[in-house]
Amino acid sequence: MRQLKYLLVVLGLILPGMAFAHGPSRQKVTVTAEVAADPAEVWSVIGNFHDMSWHPAVFETQGEGGNDLESVRVLVLGEAGGPTITESLYKYDADKMSYSYYIDDVAVEVLPVTNYSSHLTVKPRDGGGSLIEWRGAFYRGYPNNDPPAELNDEAAIAGVTAIYDAGMAALVERFGAP
């Protein structure tokens, strides 16, 4: 009986601390935009996994495989020789006008995230035009506790949001607001 009391006291001291000993939480960002163009027209611009020329931050898209699953693209950012992001396609549905991909490789100085996956889709908008949705899920760039400010959850969310916002703004400019 004495040993049981001792065990309960020890567990009572250890278990509450363990509740706070977890790593980072998965973060999520969703950005939408409404444009005047019909979904097929929008999809013809953004539906090719190997062509991100519509995004102002992308200088060039390299890679092979088109829209085949497991196709890999390398996004060159800014200018020739700029930083890169390597991504792989894991789901593609032209009929539903959507695809999903994940990042294979990116320096956290470029985008402060790890284990990033994303989904881009175009849907008809009530009243005409299109609704574009870009959503992603990821962990911050520093996987341990007490991350530096440039690699914490807020930095990861801000980085992904900035990319999505810039892409959506370019699409609204290209196709017009409804």
C-alpha positions, -999 to 999 in steps of 0.1 A, spaced: 0 0 0 29 23 8 44 17 -26 12 25 -43 9 59 -25 45 66 -34 38 58 -71 7 80 -71 26 109 -56 54 106 -82 29 103 -111 11 133 -97 43 153 -99 54 141 -133 21 139 -154 11 176 -151 44 187 -165 42 162 -193 10 179 -205 30 210 -214 59 191 -230 47 188 -265 61 202 -297 45 228 -321 10 226 -334 1 223 -370 -9 257 -384 -34 263 -412 -40 292 -436 -68 296 -461 -70 325 -485 -98 330 -511 -104 354 -539 -134 360 -561 -128 369 -598 -150 378 -627 -137 350 -651 -154 317 -653 -138 287 -636 -125 271 -668 -107 303 -678 -91 306 -643 -82 269 -643 -65 272 -677 -41 297 -660 -35 280 -626 -43 244 -633 -9 234 -647 13 223 -618 44 231 -638 35 267 -646 33 292 -618 41 322 -640 8 337 -627 25 342 -593 45 374 -590 72 359 -567 79 330 -591 106 338 -617 106 304 -632 92 269 -628 114 240 -636 106 203 -636 91 175 -656 60 153 -653 32 178 -660 2 171 -638 11 134 -632 11 124 -596 45 125 -579 55 151 -605 82 175 -590 86 212 -597 112 236 -586 101 272 -582 129 298 -587 119 329 -567 126 365 -576 152 363 -603 175 338 -621 196 321 -595 172 331 -567 161 309 -539 141 278 -547 113 257 -534 109 221 -545 74 207 -545 57 174 -553 22 169 -567 2 142 -548 -34 148 -559 -47 162 -592 -83 164 -604 -89 185 -636 -127 178 -634 -129 193 -599 -103 219 -609 -80 212 -579 -46 199 -570 -27 193 -539 11 193 -533 37 194 -506 71 210 -502 100 186 -504 127 212 -498 128 249 -488 153 268 -467 136 281 -436 152 315 -444 130 315 -476 98 302 -460 99 295 -423 78 262 -424 83 225 -422 60 196 -433 40 219 -456 11 207 -478 -12 228 -498 -44 226 -519 -54 250 -547 -89 249 -562 -113 269 -584 -151 267 -580 -180 285 -597 -191 315 -578 -228 322 -571 -238 350 -595 -210 342 -620 -173 342 -619 -150 321 -598 -140 315 -562 -103 305 -559 -92 289 -527 -56 283 -516 -51 265 -483 -21 251 -466 -11 232 -434 23 233 -420 45 234 -389 67 264 -380 103 264 -392 118 256 -358 104 223 -345 116 225 -309 102 246 -280 112 283 -277 117 290 -314 135 322 -325 110 349 -337 118 344 -374 110 307 -371 79 307 -348 43 300 -355 35 337 -363 64 339 -388 52 307 -405 17 320 -408 28 354 -420 51 339 -446 24 315 -461 -3 342 -459 20 367 -478 26 341 -506 -11 333 -509 -22 370 -508 3 380 -535 -9 351 -557 -45 359 -552 -40 397 -558 -23 389 -591 -52 367 -601 -78 393 -592 -58 419 -612 -56 395 -642 -93 384 -642 -110 414 -625 -132 414 -595 -168 402 -599 
